Amino acid sequence: MQQPEKTGSAFERMISQLQDCLWFPFVGLRRSELLTKVDALLVDQADSTLEDVIWVTRALQITDVKRVAEPLFYKRFHPGMVTVGKSKWPREYARAVWLDAWSRMLAAALPAAHGHEAIKAMLLVALKRVAVSAPDMDWFYKVDHLGLSERQRLVADFLNHLETSGTALSLHLGEAPAKTLAWALGAVFGELQVGATSEPGASRRFRLDPLIVGSGWHQLEQHHRWGTFRWSGPGLTSNLHMPFVLDRDYRVRVHIPFSVADLPHPRIELFSNHGRLDVVVTSGSDRGLTMEALVRAQDPAAKEMLEIKLGTDRTVRPADVCDSSDTRALGVSVDWIEVEPNIS
C-alpha cells in the first residue's frame, strides 16, 4: 500500500489532502517536536472515526510529507478490527458520523485558506468528497450509489453541520448560510447534464484541477505547454469522478500528454462504473495520446455519477531512468478528460 507525497504551500497541501486523505503518515516517522504542535486526537463514541486522517491534515499545516520507498510497517486486517465494526453501523448513524468527521477535516484544513476564493476552493473539494465520491474513505458510509436528491441533502446537511459545530462558514465568507448553500449546490451539481446544451452532441472538456476528485494521483502540477495535469501513482490504479450524471451513452476521451516510460505505447486500460472499456488510442501532433471509449448508461434512471478508472501495468521512478532527483513512483500524466453525448 502506497500513498503520494504532500509538498508545496500549506494551501496546496490542504487541497491535495482533502482530495485523497492521507493517513499513512500517522503511523510513519516524524520528529517528536511535531507532536507538541498538533492537537491531540479526539476520542469519542464513534471510535475516533477518520481521526488519523484529520491528525495528518493538522500536521500538514506545519510540514510537508515525504514518502520512504521501503516498507515501514505491516497493517493486520482481521474480523475483530474496529474498521469491520464501523462497516456494520446503522445507515443513519453512519451518515451522522460521516458529516461530523468531514466537518472536522475541513476545520483542520481551513487555516491555510486566506481569502474568500481560497475558502470556497477548499470547501468545494470537501463537498465533492462528502456528496459525490470518496474512494477509500467511505467504507462505513458509501456515497457512490446515492441518488441525486440524496446527494443534494448531504450538501445541505453538511453546510448546516459546519454552522452548528463551530466552523461557521458564514463568518469566514461574510455571507448568509442560504447564499453559501445556493452557491454550493450550483458548484457541485450545476454541470451534471453535459448534454443539456443548445447544440446537440456538444462536448465538454474537464481539466484535472480541484474540481475533479479521485484517488491514486499525485498532486496537481503546472506545465508551460499543457497547463494543469496530474501523474497517476504511486499505485497502478487511479480513479476520476466526473461531475455529471450518467444519464445516457457518452463518448469519453482521456488525454495523456507524456509518460516517464513506454511512450508512444504505454499499456493502459480504462474502466467505467460497469467494467472495462474498449479503447481506441490515437497519437496527436503534441506527441501525446488520446484514449477514446464509449461509456454506456446501464440504467439512466439510477442517476449514477460517472467514474473513470485508469489502470497501468507499472510505475517508474524518474530517478531510475533519467538524470532526475524525482523518486516518486509515476504512471502516466493526464491533463484533460472530454465528455460528449453519443448521438450515433
Secondary structure as the mmCIF struct_conf table of DSSP 4:
data_model
#
loop_
_struct_conf.conf_type_id
_struct_conf.id
_struct_conf.beg_label_comp_id
_struct_conf.beg_label_asym_id
_struct_conf.beg_label_seq_id
_struct_conf.end_label_comp_id
_struct_conf.end_label_asym_id
_struct_conf.end_label_seq_id
STRN STRN1 LYS A 6 LYS A 6
BEND BEND1 GLY A 8 GLY A 8
HELX_RH_AL_P HELX_RH_AL_P1 ALA A 10 ASP A 20
HELX_RH_3T_P HELX_RH_3T_P1 PHE A 24 VAL A 27
BEND BEND2 GLY A 28 GLY A 28
HELX_RH_AL_P HELX_RH_AL_P2 SER A 32 LEU A 35
TURN_TY1_P TURN_TY1_P1 THR A 36 LYS A 37
BEND BEND3 VAL A 38 VAL A 38
HELX_LH_PP_P HELX_LH_PP_P1 ASP A 39 LEU A 42
TURN_TY1_P TURN_TY1_P2 GLN A 45 LEU A 50
HELX_RH_AL_P HELX_RH_AL_P3 GLU A 51 LEU A 60
TURN_TY1_P TURN_TY1_P3 GLN A 61 ILE A 62
STRN STRN2 VAL A 65 VAL A 65
BEND BEND4 ALA A 69 GLU A 70
TURN_TY1_P TURN_TY1_P4 PRO A 79 GLY A 80
BEND BEND5 MET A 81 MET A 81
HELX_RH_AL_P HELX_RH_AL_P4 VAL A 82 LYS A 86
TURN_TY1_P TURN_TY1_P5 SER A 87 LYS A 88
BEND BEND6 TRP A 89 TRP A 89
HELX_RH_AL_P HELX_RH_AL_P5 ARG A 91 ALA A 109
HELX_RH_3T_P HELX_RH_3T_P2 LEU A 110 ALA A 112
BEND BEND7 GLY A 115 GLY A 115
HELX_RH_AL_P HELX_RH_AL_P6 HIS A 116 ALA A 131
TURN_TY1_P TURN_TY1_P6 VAL A 132 VAL A 132
TURN_TY1_P TURN_TY1_P7 PRO A 135 MET A 137
BEND BEND8 TRP A 139 TYR A 141
TURN_TY1_P TURN_TY1_P8 ASP A 144 HIS A 145
HELX_RH_AL_P HELX_RH_AL_P7 LEU A 148 THR A 164
TURN_TY1_P TURN_TY1_P9 SER A 165 GLY A 166
HELX_RH_AL_P HELX_RH_AL_P8 LEU A 169 LEU A 173
TURN_TY1_P TURN_TY1_P10 GLY A 174 GLY A 174
BEND BEND9 GLU A 175 GLU A 175
HELX_RH_AL_P HELX_RH_AL_P9 PRO A 177 PHE A 189
TURN_TY1_P TURN_TY1_P11 GLY A 190 GLU A 191
TURN_TY1_P TURN_TY1_P12 VAL A 194 GLY A 195
BEND BEND10 THR A 197 GLU A 199
TURN_TY1_P TURN_TY1_P13 PRO A 200 GLY A 201
STRN STRN3 ARG A 204 ARG A 207
BEND BEND11 LEU A 208 ASP A 209
TURN_TY1_P TURN_TY1_P14 PRO A 210 LEU A 211
BEND BEND12 ILE A 212 ILE A 212
STRN STRN4 VAL A 213 VAL A 213
BEND BEND13 SER A 215 GLY A 216
STRN STRN5 TRP A 217 TRP A 217
STRN STRN6 GLU A 221 HIS A 223
TURN_TY1_P TURN_TY1_P15 HIS A 224 TRP A 226
STRN STRN7 GLY A 227 TRP A 231
STRN STRN8 SER A 232 SER A 232
BEND BEND14 PRO A 234 LEU A 236
STRN STRN9 THR A 237 VAL A 245
BEND BEND15 ARG A 248 ARG A 248
STRN STRN10 TYR A 250 ILE A 256
STRN STRN11 SER A 259 SER A 259
BEND BEND16 VAL A 260 ASP A 262
TURN_TY1_P TURN_TY1_P16 LEU A 263 PRO A 264
BEND BEND17 HIS A 265 HIS A 265
STRN STRN12 ILE A 268 SER A 272
TURN_TY1_P TURN_TY1_P17 ASN A 273 HIS A 274
STRN STRN13 GLY A 275 ARG A 276
STRN STRN14 VAL A 279 SER A 283
TURN_TY1_P TURN_TY1_P18 SER A 285 ASP A 286
BEND BEND18 ARG A 287 ARG A 287
STRN STRN15 LEU A 289 VAL A 295
BEND BEND19 GLN A 298 GLN A 298
HELX_RH_3T_P HELX_RH_3T_P3 PRO A 300 ALA A 302
HELX_LH_PP_P HELX_LH_PP_P2 GLU A 304 GLU A 304
STRN STRN16 MET A 305 THR A 312
BEND BEND20 ASP A 313 ASP A 313
STRN STRN17 VAL A 316 VAL A 316
HELX_RH_AL_P HELX_RH_AL_P10 PRO A 318 VAL A 321
BEND BEND21 CYS A 322 ASP A 323
STRN STRN18 LEU A 330 LEU A 330
STRN STRN19 VAL A 332 VAL A 332
STRN STRN20 SER A 333 VAL A 334
STRN STRN21 TRP A 336 PRO A 341
#
